[in-house]
Amino acid sequence: MSMTVILGAWIAVFLTFGIFSYLYKDNPFYKTAEHLFVGISAGYWASIFFWTQIQPNLFGRLWPSSEFSAESLWYKIYNGLSFLSTSVFPPGGIDKGHDMHLSYLIPFALGIMMLLSLIPKLNWFARWGIAYTVGMAAGLRAYGYLNSNVLGQIKGTAASFTDPNMPFFSLTSVSTFNSLVILVGTITGLLYFYFSKEHKGVLGKASKVGIYFLMISFGASFGFAVMGRISLLIGRFVDLIKYSAGDYNNATLWVLMIMLIILGYDAFKSRKTPPVNEEAV
């Protein structure tokens, strides 16, 4: 087995045990693993976002290959900007199937304004970019949620009870019983959040039924989330068992033993150190 694979196994074991060590207390192993995870994740997603969104969708519409002939103005400008990376701005233009759209200079300028937030004297420029992004995202999200979460839920609730071919009960397909449960759960769940009238009488009983539906829904969502995390935990244990083999130089055993010795010494040393009396100081 190559040295690169073995080194990767040791790093994976160290980071896994570093995160697990937080169960004991906050320690340098956990902080190292946490900082590496956050930093590498930020760099990875920044790179992915640039090459999948900014470069093809923004620069691909400002420097498209269809408008990048040797006689074009863009080609002459590019030759003058020799410091630009040829991987980002290739000499023949960015071939992503787009035509030139100079209107994309506006979001390009707004993006530059957002980067100016790093300069204290020019950080007021960032308000324009942030305001545009927040307003546009709010409008798009509002339409998306209205179309999926509101109208989609209404269509799903409006079940048909008159179809003669629909069975009365089924666990895996549409049935009269399932449609009735969805209808009752939706109506009683909405009545629980109706606060203009005191929950007494029929309204109170209906709101209690809505509470049961809400608790079942929240419990199912929480159970699904926990099940996903447990599957990730099982995957880490499987890798730790695999890396404990001799092919990986017993990485799991060595890293675990070294971390236990260091944490044990730190615990023993902290017990011998007398606490500082702040009142006396």
Buried (B, 14 or more C-beta within 10 A) or exposed (E): EEEEEBEBBBEBBBBBBBBBBBEBEEBEBBEBBBEBEEEEEEEEEEEEEBEEEBBBEBBBBBBBBEBBEEEBEBBEEBEEEEEEEEEEBBEEBBEBEBEBEEEBEEBBEBBEBBEBBEEEEEEEBBEBBBEBBEEEEEEEEEEEEEEEEEEEEEEEBEBEEEEEEBEEEEEEEEBBEBBEEBBBBBBBBEBBEEEEEEBEEEBEEBBEBBEEBBEEEEEEEEEEEEEEEEEEEEEBEEBBEEBBEEEBBBBBBBBBEEBEEBBEEBEEEEEEEEEEEEEEE
